[in-house]
Structure formats: C-alpha cells, structure tokens
C-alpha cells in the first residue's frame, strides 16, 4: 500500500497527462501546475483576469480536497505569461493573506505557458499528519 495520497480538483483535469493535481506523503503536500480552468466546463477562458480568478478558486478547492487550510501553505510559485496580471494575482493574494507579517513565501516567474494559459500556481503545504 502506497504512503502517497493523490488529490484532484473537481471538474478540472490535466487532459491526457498521467499526473495528479497534487500529491501528499506524510505531512508534505505539493501540487502540480494548477491552471485557471473553469471547473464547470473544464475549459480555459481567454480572459486573463478570469483565469486568475479560477486559478485561486481551483487552488482553494484542491487544498480543501486535501483537508488543508491556507495557513498551512508555506510556498506558492506563480507562473505568469502576462505581467499585466500581477495586480490581479495580488488582489487574491491579499484576500487570502491580509496580514503581511503572516504570508507564505512566494515567487513569480514570467514565461510562456502552453495551451492559452496565462497563469499557473504551484503550492507546497505542511499538513497535519492526522489530516487526510
């Protein structure tokens, strides 16, 4: 029996890629690249601001699936295809973490993303061993 637990986002998948949306071993939780797909249709909107909205909602759904809280997140990597979306990212970031003295580490990289994606998030969290 594997010690690894995998998690998915309801309504969102990686297409034909044979990878889970996140994996956990013990208290270590790591996501794959979380995209801003609409979970009602499993499609990527063209609008970048909408993708940012969905990527934060999808990340929250993934954390919920793992029984994780926002205060257990220790690192977030933001991949942006368009630097103009940084303000949108910061809007959701400060909603999640309003106390600037109590935020996870974060790194933002500008790069080309596949398939019309304008943003991806990757999260790492430290979960309670009893959770999940």
N, C-alpha and C positions, 0 to 999 in steps of 0.2 A: 504494500500500500504506500502510495506516494505521500510525502510530507507536504508537497506543493498543493496549494489550492488556487484555482483559476477563477477569474471573475469577468463578467461581460456587462455591457450596458444594454438594457432592454431597448430593442429597436435599432441598434447601431452595430454594425459589424465591420470587419476589415476586408470584406469581399471574399476573394478566393485565398487570401493569405492564411496559412495554417497557424495562426498565433492568437493567444487570448488577449483580451483588452488589458488585463493585469494578472499578476501572479504574486503569491504570498508563500513564504516559508517562515515558520515561526512568527516573529513579530515584524519581519521585513516585508514591506509591500511596495511593489514597483509596477507602474503602468507601462503599457506600450504607448505609442503615439495616439493620443485622443484627439479625434477630429471634430469639427463643428457641424456634423451632420444633423439634420432634423430627425429625431427619433420616431416621429410619426410616419415618415416616408423613407427613412434610411438614405436620404439624398442630401447632397451638399448644396446649400443655397449659393447663388452667385455673389450676393451682398456680403462683404467682409464683416460689417458690424453684426449681421445676423449670425455669421459663423462664430464670432466671438461669444455672442450670447449663448449659442448652442454648445460651444466647447466648455464653457463654465458649467452649464446645466448638465452636460454629459459627464463631466468630471465629478460633479456632486453625486450624480446617480451611481457612478462607479464606486465612489467612496461609500455611499450608502449600502451598496450590494456587499461590500466587504465589512460592514459594520464599523467603518472608520468615521471619525469626527475631523472637522477642519483643523482642530488644534493638534492633531496627530501628524499632520503633514509637515515634513521637515525641509523639503526641497521641491521646487517647481521649475521645470525648464519650459520656456515659451519659445516656440519657433514661429517666426512671422515672415510671410512673403511680402508684406507691405508695412513699412514702418509707420504709415499713417494710422494704423490700427492700435498703436501703442496706448493712446489715450483711452480707447475702448477697453483694452485689457486692464489698464489701471483703474477704470471705473469699477469693474467687477472685483478686482483685487482688493481695493479699499473697502468694498462692501463686505467681502469675506473677512478681511483683516483690518478693521478700522484703527486698531491700536498699533502705531508704527513701532512701538517697542516690543511687540509680540507678533511678529510675522515670520513665516518660513523664509529660508534662503530662496532666491530666485535669480535665474539667468535668462536673458532674452537674446536670441540669435536671429539675425536676418538672413534668410536663404530662400531659394526656390523650393516650393513644395509640390508634390505630384497631384495630378487629377483635379486641379482647380482649388486646392486647399489654400487658404490664406493664413491659417493658424493651426498649430498643433500644441497640445500641452502634454508634458510627461510629469508625473508626480511620484514622489517617494514619501512613504509614511512609516512611522514606527507605531505599530499597533500593539494593543494589549494581547498577551499570549492567550488569555481566556476568550478573547473575541474570535468569532469565526470558527 
